[in-house]
Amino acid sequence: MDASELKTKTPDQLKDQLVALKKEAFNLRFQQATGQLENTARMRAVRRDVARVKTILNQKAAEAAASN
C-alpha cells in the first residue's frame, strides 16, 4: 500500500480500511499462535499499513482543524 494512494481516500474510507487491517492483524496473530502462519512477513506489512493509515488520518484531521 502506497501513502500517495491513501491520501486520495476520504476519512471514512480510511477508517474502513483501518478496521479491515486490524482484523487481518488479529487473524495473523491467531495463526501464528496456533502455528499455522506461513507468511510471517505479512505481519510486518500489515502493522506498517496500519501505521500509514493512522498517519494519513491524523494529517487529514490536522488539516481540517487548521482550516477552521
PLY file of the C-alpha trace (Angstrom):
ply
format ascii 1.0
element vertex 68
property float x
property float y
property float z
element edge 67
property int vertex1
property int vertex2
end_header
0.00 0.00 0.00
1.31 3.38 -1.01
0.94 6.56 1.06
0.04 8.57 -2.03
-2.85 6.23 -2.77
-4.07 6.64 0.82
-4.03 10.43 0.59
-6.68 10.35 -2.14
-9.16 8.46 0.06
-11.77 10.03 2.30
-11.53 9.69 6.09
-14.45 7.25 6.08
-12.69 5.02 3.55
-9.52 5.19 5.61
-11.39 4.20 8.77
-12.94 1.24 6.97
-9.53 0.19 5.71
-8.09 0.54 9.22
-10.77 -1.79 10.60
-10.03 -4.33 7.87
-6.28 -4.18 8.53
-6.78 -4.61 12.26
-8.94 -7.68 11.63
-6.26 -9.09 9.37
-3.60 -8.41 12.02
-5.71 -10.23 14.60
-6.14 -13.22 12.30
-2.41 -13.30 11.58
-1.59 -13.23 15.30
-4.04 -16.07 15.86
-2.48 -18.11 13.05
0.97 -17.52 14.50
-0.13 -18.66 17.94
-1.55 -21.88 16.52
1.45 -22.50 14.28
-0.47 -22.10 11.03
1.15 -18.88 9.81
3.11 -19.40 6.61
4.00 -15.86 5.51
5.47 -14.20 8.60
6.47 -11.10 6.63
2.77 -10.30 6.16
2.50 -9.43 9.87
5.12 -6.71 9.48
3.49 -5.38 6.31
0.06 -5.19 7.94
1.47 -3.46 11.01
3.13 -0.86 8.81
-0.01 -0.40 6.72
-1.97 0.28 9.92
0.61 2.91 10.87
0.37 4.51 7.40
-3.42 4.71 7.57
-3.31 6.21 11.06
-0.72 8.77 9.97
-2.80 9.89 6.99
-5.94 10.10 9.17
-4.10 12.29 11.67
-2.77 14.50 8.89
-6.26 14.94 7.46
-7.63 15.76 10.92
-4.90 18.35 11.46
-5.62 19.93 8.07
-9.33 20.10 8.89
-8.60 21.70 12.27
-6.23 24.21 10.72
-8.72 25.26 8.06
-11.40 26.08 10.66
0 1
1 2
2 3
3 4
4 5
5 6
6 7
7 8
8 9
9 10
10 11
11 12
12 13
13 14
14 15
15 16
16 17
17 18
18 19
19 20
20 21
21 22
22 23
23 24
24 25
25 26
26 27
27 28
28 29
29 30
30 31
31 32
32 33
33 34
34 35
35 36
36 37
37 38
38 39
39 40
40 41
41 42
42 43
43 44
44 45
45 46
46 47
47 48
48 49
49 50
50 51
51 52
52 53
53 54
54 55
55 56
56 57
57 58
58 59
59 60
60 61
61 62
62 63
63 64
64 65
65 66
66 67
